[in-house]
Amino acid sequence: MEKKQLQDYMRGEETIFMNRFVEPVVQPPHTHGFLELEYVISGEGIHQVGGAEIPVSSGYAFFTNFGTPHCFLSADENNPITLYNCVFTPESLKGAGLDFREFAAVANDMLYQIIFPQEFKNTPFLSVFDGDLKLKRLFETMYQEYTQAQGGYNSVLLGCLMQLLVYFMRGYERQNVAVNHAKAAQAKYIAGVMKYIENNYAEKISLQELARIALLSPNHLCKVFKEAAGITVSEYIQKLRLDKACRLLSDTDMTLAEIAVEVGYQDVGYLRRMFKKELGQTPSKYRAQKTENQHGTS
């Protein structure tokens, strides 16, 4: 895999490189020994980066780390992805007076570790969507300054780069807050779903009813429930039913058929099969072992 180096881009004593580039439909990924800010000006396609495939279109910005394999692939050669690229290193910002520690979300992520040089190998890239176009305007200014190279352009580039990083971090922080709020809201609804299942596990429970409680579509409910609980909705219901069956086997003289109905199984044979599958023994053996333990025998 090709690894691009800083000296391949910089002119003379420059520390910041700017480019505007049209991405082909097919190209191999590459890595680089520098940091790169990328801004999608137009077109649509995919950014293959750090093992992920991110759909992109106008307004998406990326901060790609050292050594991260990546490439942009245009979806349509007649409307290719066009990018601004800004290449720099942490050394480019020495003496710039930046203080990123006020950005809590980013301080624990890649950018903090860039400015206060540490290892940050576990963060291959960050991305934001430039809804207010502040990033786009800065990229445009930087590209114009770089191509015209008038007196003092390096200072202008550095000033714009500082603004880019701050605006990028603000956008990244806003996204984190939005994602966390969404997750908190989903957690609240999922807790309601779990409570409903706990109170009604002996009844027939439909996914549609649970989705209504969660204010989600059935498919989305299944996804977020698995993320929150670590098991599927069906597995959670089965777990509650089997837990209740175990308690009834231990604490009552109810027959297995009665227990099956009590916990929501109309078919006692199905309860036996689930018991064997999940607990590795028959209900009768489970009850016998519990009875022996309660009487203090082995």
Residue pairs with C-beta under 8 A, 6 or more apart in sequence:
1 28
1 29
1 30
1 31
1 69
2 28
2 30
2 31
3 30
3 31
3 32
3 33
3 67
4 30
4 31
4 32
4 33
4 34
5 32
5 33
5 34
6 33
6 34
6 87
6 89
9 17
9 19
9 34
9 87
10 17
11 17
14 154
15 88
15 89
15 91
15 92
15 154
15 158
16 86
16 87
16 88
16 92
16 142
16 146
16 154
16 157
16 158
16 161
17 85
17 86
17 87
17 88
17 146
18 84
18 85
18 86
18 87
18 139
18 142
18 143
18 145
18 146
18 147
18 157
19 84
19 85
19 87
19 143
20 41
20 82
20 83
20 84
20 85
20 143
21 82
21 83
21 85
22 80
22 81
22 82
22 83
23 43
23 45
23 71
23 72
23 73
23 74
23 80
23 81
23 82
23 83
24 73
24 74
24 77
24 80
25 45
25 73
25 74
25 75
25 76
25 77
25 80
26 73
27 71
27 73
28 71
29 48
29 69
29 70
29 71
30 69
30 70
30 71
31 66
31 67
31 68
31 69
31 70
32 64
32 66
32 67
32 87
33 66
33 67
34 66
34 87
34 88
34 89
35 63
35 64
35 65
35 66
35 87
35 88
35 89
35 90
35 114
36 62
36 63
36 64
36 85
36 86
36 87
37 61
37 62
37 63
37 64
37 85
37 86
37 88
37 164
37 168
38 61
38 62
38 64
38 72
38 83
38 84
38 85
38 86
39 60
39 61
39 83
39 84
39 86
39 130
39 135
39 136
39 139
40 56
40 57
40 58
40 59
40 60
40 61
40 72
40 81
40 82
40 83
41 58
41 82
41 83
41 84
41 136
42 58
42 79
42 81
42 82
43 57
43 58
43 74
43 75
43 76
43 79
43 80
43 81
43 82
44 55
44 56
44 57
44 74
44 75
44 76
44 79
44 81
45 55
45 56
45 72
45 73
45 74
45 75
45 76
45 80
45 81
46 53
46 54
46 55
46 56
46 72
46 73
46 75
47 53
47 54
47 56
47 60
47 62
47 70
47 71
47 72
47 73
48 54
48 69
48 70
48 71
48 72
48 73
49 62
49 64
49 68
49 69
49 70
49 124
49 125
50 65
50 68
50 69
50 70
50 124
50 125
51 69
51 124
52 125
54 60
54 62
54 127
56 72
56 81
59 129
59 130
59 131
59 133
59 136
60 127
60 128
60 129
60 130
61 127
61 128
61 129
61 130
61 135
61 168
61 171
62 125
62 126
62 127
63 110
63 111
63 125
63 126
63 127
63 168
64 70
64 124
64 125
65 110
65 120
65 121
65 123
65 124
65 125
67 121
68 124
68 125
70 124
70 125
72 81
72 83
73 81
74 80
74 81
84 139
84 140
84 142
84 143
86 139
86 142
86 161
86 164
88 161
90 114
90 115
90 117
92 158
92 161
93 115
93 158
93 161
93 162
96 158
96 162
98 115
98 162
98 165
98 166
100 106
100 107
100 111
100 112
100 115
100 165
100 169
101 107
101 112
103 111
103 112
103 169
103 170
103 172
103 173
104 173
105 172
105 173
105 176
105 177
106 112
106 169
106 172
106 173
109 123
109 126
109 172
110 120
110 123
110 126
111 126
111 165
111 168
111 169
111 172
113 119
113 120
113 123
114 120
126 168
126 172
128 135
128 168
128 171
128 172
128 175
129 171
129 175
130 136
130 171
131 171
134 167
135 164
135 167
135 168
135 171
138 160
138 163
138 164
138 167
139 164
141 156
141 160
142 156
142 157
142 160
142 161
142 164
145 153
145 156
145 157
145 160
146 153
146 157
186 214
186 216
186 224
186 228
187 228
189 213
189 214
189 215
189 216
190 214
190 224
190 225
190 228
190 229
192 213
192 214
193 210
193 213
193 214
193 221
193 225
193 233
194 229
194 236
196 205
196 210
196 213
197 205
197 210
197 233
197 236
197 237
197 240
198 240
201 237
201 240
201 241
201 244
201 263
201 264
202 241
202 244
202 262
202 263
202 264
203 264
204 264
205 237
207 218
207 221
207 222
207 233
208 218
210 218
210 221
210 233
211 217
211 218
211 220
211 221
214 221
214 224
214 225
216 224
221 233
222 232
222 233
225 232
225 233
225 236
226 232
229 236
231 239
237 264
238 274
238 278
241 263
241 264
241 265
241 274
242 263
242 274
242 275
242 278
242 279
244 262
244 263
245 259
245 260
245 262
245 263
245 271
245 275
245 283
246 279
246 286
248 254
248 259
248 262
248 263
249 259
249 283
249 286
249 287
249 290
250 287
250 290
250 294
252 259
254 262
256 268
256 271
256 272
256 283
256 284
257 268
259 271
259 283
260 266
260 267
260 268
260 270
260 271
263 271
265 271
265 274
271 283
272 282
272 283
275 281
275 282
275 283
275 286
276 282
279 286
281 289
292 298
